[in-house]
Amino acid sequence: MDFSELESIYKKSGGDFKEFKKISATVDVGLKFSFLKKINEIDVQLFGLISGDLNPIHFSEEFAKKTKFGGRVVHGMLTTSLVSTAVAMLPGTVVLLETSFRYLAPVRIGDLVAVDCEIVEKEKNRYKVNVVCKVNDKAVAEGWAKILIW
């Protein structure tokens, strides 16, 4: 199966596919950029299959409604994986070197996640990026990423 076939299946299954685009900007301390993505059922299913994380908190409403979350939640790592897309949009070839995140609130299927980033440190071609993932302006995850840009 080639990528276009997989893309078509993903879209038909409700996936929020966006064409990948680089931003036009000078990469330096103070640069702010963001990425938005709606998390759908197909995203949770595919992430579970790819990662092997089939925890019922993500897949069973009956199980999840008995937890403190009161229902199914999106994998935290799925939410913060969107940071990879955000930093890859920067000019040049971007390599993710290191990340650290704290998960603050659950993300639900159907939520629109905003990944807000700001470059806060620079040493040669290495950068530290502060990150806040939000749903409806509420922080759901926060942390940082270190990247290398060629």
N, C-alpha and C positions, 0 to 999 in steps of 0.2 A: 504494500500500500504506500503510495507516495503522499507527500505532505498535503497537497491540495485535496486529496480524497479524505484524509483525516480531518482537515479543516472543515470540509463540507459536513461531515458527520457531526463534528463538534457543534457547528452552528445550528444544524437541524435538531440537535438535542438540547438547545437552549443556551449554548455557550456564548459568552460575551467576547467575541474575537475582535481585536483591533489590529490594524496594520501597524507594524513596528516602524517608528519614525525617530530619527535622531533630532535633538533640539539644536538650534543655532544659538550658541552662547560662548562667552569666554569663561573657561573653567577656572575659578579662583575662589578664595575665601569670600563668603557672603552670598554666593550664587544660590538661589532658591529654585526648586523645580518640583514637579509632582506628577503622579500617575493615578488614574482612576480606573477601577474595575468592579463590575458587579459580579458577586460570587453566586453562582447558580448550582443547582443540584448536580449537574454533570461535572462541575469542577470538584466537588467533594468526592464524588464517586471515582473519578479518574485519579485524584490525589491519593485516595485510599488504596487503589490498585497499584499505583506506581510506588508509593512509599511502603506499602504493606501495613499501614496503620488502619486497621479495621475496627477500632474501638467503637463499641455501640453508642457512645456519646455522640458520635458523628452520623450513625446510620440507623439507629432504632429510636423512633419517637417515644415508643412505650417505655423503653429503658431511660432515655434522657429526661423525660418529664418527671421522673422520680429523683433527679439530681437537683443540686442548688441552682442549676441553670434553667430548669423548668422546661427544657426542650432541647432539640438537637443544636449543636454548635459546629461551626467550621473549624477544621484543624488550625491551630495557631500557626504552625509552620507554613500552611497554605497562605494564610494572611501575610506573613512576613516574607514569603517567597516573592511577593510582588515588588519588594525592594530591589530585587535583581533586575527587573524590567526597568524600574525608575532610573537606576544608575547606568544601565546599559544605554539609555537614551542620550547620555552625555556625548559630546563629540569625541572622536577617537575610538581606539579599541580599549574597552573597559574590562578589567579583571577584578572580580570580587576576591579580596584577600582574607577578610575577617569580619564577623558580625557579632553583635550582642543585643539581645532584645528582652524586654519584660512584657508580659502579657497582662493587660489591665482589665479587660472586659471581653465578653464573648462576642463573636461575629456570627450572625445568623445567615442561613441560606436566603438569598435575595438581597442582602445588604450591598450597598455601594461603598467600597473601601477607597478612601483617598490616602495615598502615600505621599506625605509632605516631607521634603528633604532640603537640607541646607549644608553646604560645604563650610566646615568650621576650622579645618586645619589643612595645611599644605606643606609638604616637604619634597622638593623636586617634582616628580610625577606621581607622588602618592598623596592621597587625600583622605581625610576623615569626614564622613557625612553623618550629621544627626538626622534621625528619622522619627516621624510620628505617623502611625497609621490611625486613621479616624473613620468613624461611621457617624454620619449626621453631626459632625463637628465634635464628637466625643472621642477622646483617645482610647483606642483598644489595644495598642501596642506601641512601645517606644524603645529607642535604642540608637545604635550607630552601626555604620559599616565603614570599613577601610577598603579603599580601592586603589588600583594602579591604572594609569591611563597612558597608552602609547600614542 
